[in-house]
Amino acid sequence: MAENDIFGAYKRKEYGWFALYIAAVVIAWKLAGVVGGVVSVLVVAGIYKTVKSSASTATKIALSTLYVVGGGVATYLGVMLLVGFILPQIFGQQAINNLNPDIREAETRTLSDQPFTSSSTPSTSGAAEEVSSTLQNPTTPSPSAQTNPNMDSYKDPQWGFSIQYPKGWLLITDSEDATVQFDTPRQDEVALITVTAESSSGYDLQTYSKLVQQGFFSSEGGPNANLKIIAQGNSTLNGHPVYQFEVTSDFINAGETYPFHGLYTVAVKDGVGYVIFGSSFEQRWAAHRDLFKASVASFRFPN
């Protein structure tokens, strides 16, 4: 190493530079692993050499800023390449996934290997041909969900999926918790359908379903309590395998307890994870479950 580079700062009693060097490496390593550590060494070395040069102050500021920004971009791209391609090629995607503590915790959960059945919520298997055209006469044979007159249609511009939702319900695309949300317009009750789509590269249906279940239980300790899965199992949605689980929970607000009932439908297709969730007050579940069933049955994956 050259005598006047950052690596000799301690010997030259430039303790401030040495402390900056160590701090940058430790923090970057903590945030971005080995890629961050390596890049931070190069960035600090470049900044040190620039500051010690005879260049003008403006040039030093410009070059130092470029080092920091370039280092951030290089770290991000390096981590994406390492985690998304290099390590999976060497060790396999599942081994990489298992390094994630959330996935390790989720793997402790046990899924059912039986078909989904529930006394309150029928399976989605074949449901597209069974959806009722009216709630008033649910036993009357109906057209498919594509022509259901009681439903409005939505197609997501980013992810390409489509779904139908109860006519007159509110369409919310800026929800913090979902890709899209459909909410009842009634002020005296709570009922909603949400659809979440996200990249799930490397996750199979079983692992992703366990993560969704873990997400459900992690809400306990906040305003939710008494979280339970009352039914779960395998099903199909328009010929594609899905996993469903039916849940109940209590929402606590201002000392009042509001029992909720809900149904999760989880799918993984072409590297994208989908979660369709319908829920309402427990006392209104019977009135809404056919709506939820119809909406789930109408879901179409991107072509």
C-alpha positions as CSV (number, residue, x, y, z in Angstrom):
1,M,0.0,0.0,0.0
2,A,1.1,3.6,-0.6
3,E,2.4,5.5,2.4
4,N,-0.2,8.3,1.9
5,D,-3.4,6.3,1.5
6,I,-6.2,5.8,4.0
7,F,-4.8,2.5,5.2
8,G,-1.8,4.3,6.8
9,A,-3.9,7.0,8.5
10,Y,-3.4,5.4,12.0
11,K,0.4,5.3,11.7
12,R,0.3,9.0,10.6
13,K,-1.8,9.8,13.7
14,E,-4.7,10.9,11.6
15,Y,-7.1,9.3,14.1
16,G,-10.2,11.1,12.7
17,W,-9.7,9.6,9.3
18,F,-8.9,6.2,10.8
19,A,-12.1,6.4,12.9
20,L,-14.1,7.3,9.8
21,Y,-12.7,4.4,7.9
22,I,-13.5,1.9,10.6
23,A,-17.0,3.3,11.2
24,A,-17.8,3.3,7.4
25,V,-16.7,-0.3,7.0
26,V,-18.5,-1.5,10.1
27,I,-21.8,0.3,9.3
28,A,-21.7,-0.7,5.6
29,W,-20.9,-4.3,6.5
30,K,-23.8,-4.3,8.9
31,L,-26.3,-2.9,6.4
32,A,-25.1,-4.6,3.2
33,G,-22.8,-7.5,4.2
34,V,-19.6,-8.2,2.5
35,V,-20.5,-6.1,-0.6
36,G,-21.1,-3.1,1.6
37,G,-17.8,-3.6,3.4
38,V,-15.8,-3.9,0.3
39,V,-17.4,-0.9,-1.4
40,S,-17.0,1.3,1.8
41,V,-13.3,0.6,1.8
42,L,-13.0,1.9,-1.8
43,V,-15.3,4.9,-1.1
44,V,-13.4,6.1,1.9
45,A,-10.1,5.5,0.2
46,G,-11.2,7.6,-2.8
47,I,-12.5,10.4,-0.6
48,Y,-9.3,10.5,1.4
49,K,-7.1,10.6,-1.7
50,T,-9.4,13.4,-3.2
51,V,-9.3,15.5,0.0
52,K,-5.5,15.2,0.2
53,S,-5.0,16.1,-3.4
54,S,-4.2,19.6,-4.7
55,A,-7.5,20.0,-6.5
56,S,-9.8,22.9,-5.9
57,T,-12.4,22.8,-3.1
58,A,-15.2,22.6,-5.6
59,T,-13.6,19.7,-7.3
60,K,-13.0,17.9,-4.0
61,I,-16.6,18.3,-3.0
62,A,-17.9,17.1,-6.4
63,L,-15.6,14.1,-6.5
64,S,-16.4,13.1,-2.9
65,T,-20.1,13.4,-3.6
66,L,-19.6,11.2,-6.6
67,Y,-17.8,8.6,-4.6
68,V,-20.6,8.4,-2.0
69,V,-23.4,8.2,-4.6
70,G,-21.5,5.8,-6.7
71,G,-20.7,3.7,-3.7
72,G,-24.4,3.5,-2.8
73,V,-25.4,2.5,-6.3
74,A,-22.6,-0.1,-6.5
75,T,-23.5,-1.6,-3.2
76,Y,-27.2,-1.9,-4.2
77,L,-26.4,-3.5,-7.5
78,G,-23.8,-5.7,-5.9
79,V,-26.2,-7.0,-3.3
80,M,-28.9,-7.6,-5.9
81,L,-26.5,-9.6,-8.1
82,L,-25.0,-11.5,-5.2
83,V,-28.3,-12.5,-3.5
84,G,-30.4,-12.7,-6.6
85,F,-28.1,-14.6,-8.9
86,I,-24.6,-15.6,-7.7
87,L,-25.4,-17.2,-4.3
88,P,-28.6,-19.0,-5.6
89,Q,-26.6,-20.5,-8.4
90,I,-24.0,-21.8,-5.9
91,F,-26.2,-22.8,-3.0
92,G,-29.7,-22.9,-4.3
93,Q,-32.5,-20.4,-3.7
94,Q,-34.0,-22.3,-0.8
95,A,-30.7,-22.1,1.1
96,I,-30.6,-18.4,0.6
97,N,-34.2,-18.0,1.7
98,N,-33.4,-19.9,4.9
99,L,-30.9,-17.2,5.9
100,N,-33.8,-14.9,6.4
101,P,-34.9,-15.1,10.1
102,D,-38.6,-14.4,9.1
103,I,-38.5,-17.4,6.8
104,R,-36.8,-19.6,9.4
105,E,-39.6,-18.7,11.9
106,A,-42.3,-19.2,9.3
107,E,-40.9,-22.7,8.5
108,T,-41.8,-23.7,12.0
109,R,-45.5,-23.5,11.1
110,T,-47.3,-26.6,9.8
111,L,-49.7,-26.4,6.8
112,S,-52.4,-28.9,6.1
113,D,-52.0,-31.3,3.2
114,Q,-55.8,-31.8,3.0
115,P,-58.2,-29.9,0.7
116,F,-59.6,-26.7,2.2
117,T,-63.1,-27.3,3.7
118,S,-65.1,-25.1,6.0
119,S,-68.6,-25.0,7.2
120,S,-68.8,-21.3,6.6
121,T,-66.7,-20.7,3.5
122,P,-66.7,-23.2,0.6
123,S,-63.5,-23.9,-1.3
124,T,-62.7,-21.9,-4.4
125,S,-62.3,-25.1,-6.4
126,G,-64.6,-24.8,-9.4
127,A,-66.2,-21.8,-7.9
128,A,-66.1,-19.7,-11.1
129,E,-68.9,-21.9,-12.4
130,E,-70.8,-21.8,-9.1
131,V,-70.9,-18.1,-8.3
132,S,-74.4,-16.8,-7.5
133,S,-75.8,-14.1,-9.7
134,T,-77.8,-12.7,-6.8
135,L,-77.4,-12.8,-3.0
136,Q,-81.2,-13.1,-2.6
137,N,-81.3,-16.5,-4.4
138,P,-77.9,-18.1,-3.9
139,T,-79.0,-21.5,-5.0
140,T,-79.9,-20.4,-8.5
141,P,-77.3,-21.4,-11.2
142,S,-75.5,-18.4,-12.4
143,P,-73.2,-17.3,-15.2
144,S,-69.4,-17.3,-14.6
145,A,-67.9,-14.5,-12.6
146,Q,-66.9,-12.8,-15.9
147,T,-70.5,-11.9,-16.6
148,N,-71.8,-11.4,-13.0
149,P,-74.1,-8.3,-13.1
150,N,-73.6,-7.6,-9.4
151,M,-69.8,-7.2,-9.7
152,D,-67.6,-4.4,-11.1
153,S,-64.2,-5.3,-12.6
154,Y,-60.7,-4.2,-11.9
155,K,-57.4,-4.9,-13.7
156,D,-54.2,-3.9,-12.0
157,P,-52.0,-1.8,-14.3
158,Q,-48.7,-2.9,-12.7
159,W,-49.1,-6.6,-12.0
160,G,-51.7,-7.4,-14.7
161,F,-54.1,-9.5,-12.5
162,S,-57.8,-8.8,-12.7
163,I,-60.6,-9.3,-10.2
164,Q,-64.3,-8.5,-9.7
165,Y,-65.7,-6.8,-6.6
166,P,-69.2,-6.0,-5.3
167,K,-70.8,-3.3,-7.3
168,G,-70.9,0.0,-5.5
169,W,-68.0,-0.8,-3.2
170,L,-65.1,1.7,-2.9
171,L,-62.0,1.1,-5.0
172,I,-58.8,2.1,-3.2
173,T,-55.5,1.9,-5.0
174,D,-53.4,3.9,-2.5
175,S,-53.7,1.5,0.4
176,E,-50.6,1.1,2.5
177,D,-51.3,-2.5,3.2
178,A,-52.4,-3.9,-0.1
179,T,-52.0,-3.5,-3.9
180,V,-55.7,-2.7,-4.1
181,Q,-58.6,-2.6,-1.7
182,F,-62.3,-2.8,-2.1
183,D,-64.3,-1.4,0.8
184,T,-68.0,-1.5,1.6
185,P,-69.5,2.0,1.4
186,R,-71.7,1.5,4.4
187,Q,-70.7,3.6,7.4
188,D,-72.2,1.2,9.9
189,E,-70.1,-1.8,9.2
190,V,-66.6,-3.0,8.2
191,A,-66.2,-5.4,5.2
192,L,-63.3,-5.4,2.7
193,I,-61.5,-7.3,0.1
194,T,-57.8,-6.7,-0.5
195,V,-55.4,-8.1,-3.1
196,T,-51.7,-7.9,-2.6
197,A,-49.1,-8.8,-5.3
198,E,-45.4,-8.8,-4.8
199,S,-42.3,-10.4,-6.1
200,S,-41.8,-13.9,-4.5
201,S,-38.9,-15.1,-6.6
202,G,-37.5,-18.4,-5.1
203,Y,-40.6,-19.0,-2.9
204,D,-42.8,-21.9,-3.4
205,L,-46.5,-21.9,-2.4
206,Q,-45.9,-23.6,0.9
207,T,-43.2,-21.2,2.0
208,Y,-45.1,-18.2,0.9
209,S,-48.3,-19.4,2.6
210,K,-46.3,-19.8,5.9
211,L,-45.0,-16.3,5.6
212,V,-48.6,-15.0,5.1
213,Q,-49.7,-16.9,8.1
214,Q,-46.8,-15.5,10.1
215,G,-47.8,-12.0,9.0
216,F,-51.3,-12.6,10.3
217,F,-50.1,-13.7,13.7
218,S,-47.5,-10.9,14.0
219,S,-50.4,-8.5,14.2
220,E,-51.2,-9.8,17.6
221,G,-49.8,-7.5,20.3
222,G,-51.2,-4.4,18.6
223,P,-54.9,-3.7,18.4
224,N,-55.6,-7.3,17.5
225,A,-56.0,-10.2,19.9
226,N,-57.3,-13.8,20.0
227,L,-56.0,-14.6,16.5
228,K,-57.0,-18.1,15.3
229,I,-56.9,-20.2,12.2
230,I,-60.1,-22.1,12.2
231,A,-59.7,-23.9,8.8
232,Q,-56.9,-24.4,6.3
233,G,-56.0,-26.5,3.3
234,N,-55.2,-26.7,-0.4
235,S,-57.5,-25.6,-3.2
236,T,-57.4,-24.4,-6.7
237,L,-58.3,-21.1,-8.3
238,N,-59.1,-21.3,-12.0
239,G,-57.0,-24.4,-12.4
240,H,-54.0,-23.0,-10.4
241,P,-53.0,-24.4,-6.9
242,V,-53.7,-22.1,-4.0
243,Y,-53.6,-22.4,-0.2
244,Q,-56.5,-21.0,1.9
245,F,-56.9,-20.4,5.6
246,E,-59.9,-19.0,7.4
247,V,-59.3,-16.9,10.4
248,T,-61.0,-15.1,13.3
249,S,-59.6,-12.3,15.5
250,D,-60.6,-9.5,17.8
251,F,-60.0,-5.9,17.0
252,I,-59.7,-3.8,20.2
253,N,-60.4,-0.1,20.1
254,A,-61.1,2.3,23.0
255,G,-61.8,-0.6,25.3
256,E,-64.3,-2.2,22.9
257,T,-63.8,-5.6,21.3
258,Y,-64.9,-6.2,17.7
259,P,-64.8,-9.9,16.5
260,F,-63.6,-10.3,12.9
261,H,-63.8,-13.2,10.4
262,G,-61.7,-13.5,7.3
263,L,-60.5,-15.8,4.5
264,Y,-57.0,-15.7,3.0
265,T,-56.3,-17.2,-0.5
266,V,-52.6,-17.4,-1.3
267,A,-51.0,-18.1,-4.7
268,V,-47.6,-18.1,-6.3
269,K,-47.3,-17.9,-10.0
270,D,-44.4,-16.9,-12.3
271,G,-42.3,-15.4,-9.5
272,V,-45.2,-13.3,-8.0
273,G,-47.0,-13.9,-4.8
274,Y,-50.7,-13.1,-4.5
275,V,-52.8,-12.8,-1.4
276,I,-56.6,-12.2,-1.6
277,F,-58.2,-11.5,1.7
278,G,-61.8,-10.9,2.5
279,S,-63.0,-10.0,6.0
280,S,-65.9,-8.5,7.9
281,F,-67.4,-8.2,11.4
282,E,-68.1,-11.7,12.6
283,Q,-71.9,-11.0,13.0
284,R,-71.9,-9.9,9.3
285,W,-69.8,-12.8,7.9
286,A,-72.7,-14.8,6.7
287,A,-74.0,-11.9,4.7
288,H,-70.7,-11.3,3.0
289,R,-69.1,-14.7,2.5
290,D,-70.8,-15.3,-0.8
291,L,-69.5,-11.9,-2.0
292,F,-66.0,-12.9,-0.9
293,K,-66.4,-16.2,-2.7
294,A,-67.5,-14.6,-5.9
295,S,-64.7,-12.1,-5.8
296,V,-62.0,-14.7,-5.2
297,A,-63.5,-16.9,-8.0
298,S,-63.3,-14.1,-10.5
299,F,-59.6,-13.6,-9.9
300,R,-57.5,-14.0,-13.1
301,F,-53.7,-14.3,-13.2
302,P,-51.8,-12.2,-15.8
303,N,-51.7,-13.9,-19.2
